[in-house]
Amino acid sequence: MKIMLQVEKNDYTQFKLLLGVLCGEIDEKYPEFQRWLNQDIENRKLYIILKGKKQGRLKNSQFDKNQAFENVRYILGLNSQPKKPFYRSVLFNYVASLIFVAILSITGYYAFRIYVNKHTNDFFVSEDKNVVFQTIYVPKGMMFEMLLSDSSKVFLNSDSKLIFPTYFNGKSRQVELLGEAFFDVKKDNTPFIIKTDEMQITVTGTSFNVNAYQDNTVFRTTLVEGSVQITVPNKPGTYTLTSGNNFSLSKNTDEISIKKVNTERYTAWMRGEFVFNNQPLDEIFTTLKRWYDFEIEYEKPAIKTMRFTGSIEKKRPLMYFLNQIQIVTEIKYKNEGEKIILF
């Protein structure tokens, strides 16, 4: 299994140019590079960020620089073998790693698809010492699609963490989730178990969404097809969901609700949309912060409780959403660095 990176905005030829300029192999004034640089403000932003990165920051990253180099080299198709290839140099190794890490750190613009077969720095070993558990964390503004060893697919939302084994062994297939993910579980007689701090979900083969962010006021499991069983610590019995059911657990009241819903609303994030249905503004901004990575302050507490219904594409800038609020309400906003103040 190889690690694959899908960049929505820029094709691989353009990243070869970028890599060449950063390594000093291509002059910054090269016309083709200048065309790419001026094509989109996001391209210039990426170049400025990469030029300003310091190697010390990379050393503190959770990513393996050597592995990142190999990933980028593979992605960019740098497979020729000249006598002294510049991409084998220390400088290229550093810059390729820099691009890989920096792209992953840019908020709200790039989407990635990744298939993992190597452990990260954050791992532990089960009682079976041959099984290594891996941890994947998806930064704010990112989404990852993963293929597990049993061919089950997991689509991770931004600011989410998944712990999973290199391969499934024993009487169950078990993973741990912190955040939000959509699971398309490969049908098997061996139960597939998702553990969160609030609940445990058991299936044999089905498609469903789990929203278990720690700053949620409500934790949800939404079943698209099949059936799942849910158990909640300190609550007796098992809750069974069928297709179209939504299971909700209130953080404040500990109340549980199961009802039929339009599942499209709860899986819209996978299609690049935010969908809100009569939700308080505070809850809406909690969701938006995981994508746009900003802080929010309310000068009037009553603003938090105002409810909104609607949708917005993730590719839209945050200012677009804020401007829409100004149009339909008397709410105003101002920027103070990374903080948005509503008044």
N, C-alpha and C positions, 0 to 999 in steps of 0.2 A: 504494500500500500504506500502510495506516495502522497506527500503534502501538495495540495493544489491550491492556487490562489486565483480568484476571479476578481478582476478590477473592472468596475462598471464604467468608469469615465475614460480611462486612458488605456490604449492597447499596448501590447508588449514592445512593439517597435519603438514607441515613444519613451518607454522606460529604459530601453537600451541607450537612447540618446541621453537621457537624464543621468544614467549611470556613468556614461562616458565623460560627460562634462564634470561630474563630481570627482571622477578619478583623474582628471587632467588630461585625458586622452583626446578629448574633443574640446575645441575652443568654445567659450561661452557665446561668442559672436557668430557661431556657425548658423547660417540662415534657417536651416530646418529646425534647429533647436529654438531659435528666436520665434519662429512661427508657432511652435508648440507653446512656448512661454506666454505669448500674447493671445493665444487662442481662448484662454479661460482664466479668470482671476484665481481659481482654485489651483491651476497649474503653477502660477507664480508663487502662490502661498506655500505649496508643497516644496518648491525649490528653495525658497527663503528659509523654511523650517529645516530642511536637510543641510543647508550651508551653515546654519547656526548651531547645529547639534554638537555636543561635546562627547568625546569618547567615554569620559567618566560616567556620564548618564547611562550610556549603554551597558556598562559593567553592572549597573544596578538593576537592569531589566530582567524580567522573568524569562526572556527568550534566550536560547542558546545561540550565540553569534555564529559559531561554526556551522551549525545546522541551518541557520538562517541564510548564510552564504550559499550553501548547497541548494537550498530551496529557490532562492532568487536566480541562481545560475541555471537551474533546471527550467524555471518559469520563462526566463528570457531567451531560452534556446541557445545558450552559450556552450555548445558541445563540441566545437571545432578544437583542434589540438595544434596550434602554431608552436613554433619552437620555444618562444618565451611569451606565453599568453599573459596579457596584462591582468586578466581576471584571476590569475593564480597568485597575484602579488598580495602582500599584506594590506596595501592600500585598498585594493579592490575588495578583499575579504571584509575589511572594515566598512567600506561604503555600501556594499551589498547588504551587509547586516544592518547598517544604518537605515537604508531604504525600507527593509522588511519591518524593522521595529517602528520607524517613524510613521509609515503608512498605517500601521495598526494603532497608532496613537492619535491620528487626526480624527476629529470628532465630526460625525454627522454626514459624511460624504461617501466613503467607500464601503462596499459590502463584500464579504469574503465567503468562500466555501473552502472548508478544510477537512481533510481526512487524516487522522492522527494514528501513528504507530510507534511514537516514541514518548517516553514519560517526560514530564516537566520537572522542574525543581521541587514542586510541591507534590510529593507522592508518599505512599506508605505501602507496606507489604502485608497481605492477609495471612491467616494461619497457614494457608498453602503458599509457601515461599516462592513458588513459580509464578504466582499471579501478582503483577504489579498494578496498583491503582494509579490512575493518572488524573490530574486536575486541569481542566480547561476553564479559563476565565475570559469572558467576552467583555472588552472595555465598553464604556459608554459610546454610543454612536455607531456600534458595530452589530452585525448578526453573523452567526456561523451555522453551517450545516455540517453535521458529522455523521459518519457511518460507523456503527459499532461492530464488534467482531461477529455478532450473530446476524448481521445485515439489517438490523433495526436502524432507522434514521432518526436523528435528533436535530431539530432546528432551534438554536439558542438565541434568545433575544439579548439586547444590550444589557450590560451590567449584571450578567448571570454567570453562575459557576456550576459546572457538572463534574462529579467524581465518578469514574467508571473504570472497570478492569481492562487489562490488555486482552483477556478473553474470559468468557463466562465458564465457570466450573462449579459443579455441585447441583443442588436441588432447586436453585433459583438464579435468575439473572437480575442482579441488583445494582442500581445506580443511586447517587444522591444529588439533589438539585437545590440550589439556592438562587432564586430568580424566576425566570419564565422560560419555558421550552415547549415546543410541540413535538410529540412522540408519534412516530409511525412504527409500531412494534411488529417485528417479524413473527408470524404465528408459529407457536411451538408449544409442546406440552409442558415445558419448563416455565413456571410463572416468571413474569417480568415485573420487578418491584421498583418503584420510585419512592425514595424516602425524602421528605422535607422535614423541617422542624415542627410543622403543624399537622402533618398527616402522612399516611402510607397508602400508596395506590398500587393495586395488584391487577395485572392483566395477563392474558396469554397471547393476544394478538389483536391490536386495535389502533385507532388514531384518536388522539386527544391532546388538549392543551392544559398545561399546569402553570398557574400564576402564583408564585410563592415568594415574592419579594418581602423582605423583612419590614420595610416601611409601609406595606399595605395596611389598609384598615379591614380589608376582606381578602381572604385567600380562596382561590377558585380552581376547580377542575372542570373543563368543558369537554364533553365527549362528542366527537364528530361521528364515529361509527364504531360498532361492536359493543362491548360492555366492560365495565371496570368495577372493582370493589375497593372501597375506601374505609380505612380505619383511622380513628382519631384518638390520640393519647387521652386517658382519663374519661373516655366515653365508651359505654358498652355497645356491643354489636358491630355490624358491618353495614355500610351504606352501598347499595348497588345502583350504578347508573346505566341507563340504556341510551341509544343514539339520540342526540339532541338535548340531553340533560346537562344542566349546569349545577355543580355542587359549590355552595358558598359557605365559608366559615368566617363569622365575624370575629375580628381580633378584640373588639371592645366588649361585646356581650356574650361571646362564646356560642352564639346561636348558629344553627345549621339550617340551610335551606336548599331544597332540590326542586328545580323547575325546568320546564321546556324553554329553550331559547333559540334565537337565530345564531347558530355557531359562527357565522361569517363575522359577526362583531368581535368575537373573542380571538379570532385567528387573523384579523385584518393586518396585524403588525407584520406577519410573514409576507404579505403582499405590498409592504411599503406604505401602509396607511395607519393613521391614528383614527379611531372611531370612538366617539363619546356619546352616551345616551343619558341625558338628564343627570349629569354628574356634577358635583360641586367643583368649583374652580381649583380648590386646593388639591383635590384628587387628580384633576387633569394635569396640573403642573408637576405633581409627583411623577406622573408618567413621562411628561416631556423632559424632565431633568435627566432621566436615564439616557436620553438620546442626544440632547443638545448640550448637556453638562454645564449647568449654570446654577446660580443661587437665586432664590426668590424671597422677597420681603413684601409684606402687606402693611401699608400705613393705616388702613382701616380694616379691622377684623371681619367686618361684614362682607368684604369682598371674597373671602375664602369660601363662603357658603353659597355664593351665586351659582346657579346651575346652567349648564350649556349642553346642547345636543348638536352634533355635526361631525364632520370628518376633515382630515387634512393629510396631504401626502408628506411622507417623511423627507422627501427631497426639497420641500419648501424650507426656507430659512425661518428661524424662530420669530424674526421680526414680522414676517407675514402673518403669523398667528396672532401676535400682539396687536398688529394693526387692525385685524378683523374684529378683535374684542373692542377696540376703540370705536369702530364704526357702529357697532350694534348696542353699545352701552356707554355710560358716562365715565367708565374707567380709563385712566391715563397711565402711561408707564414712562420710566426713565431708566437709562443705563448708568451704572456705576461700576466700571470694570466688568467683572464676570457676574455681577449681581443685577437682577432686574427688580425694580421697585414699582409696585402698583399702588395707585392712589386715586 
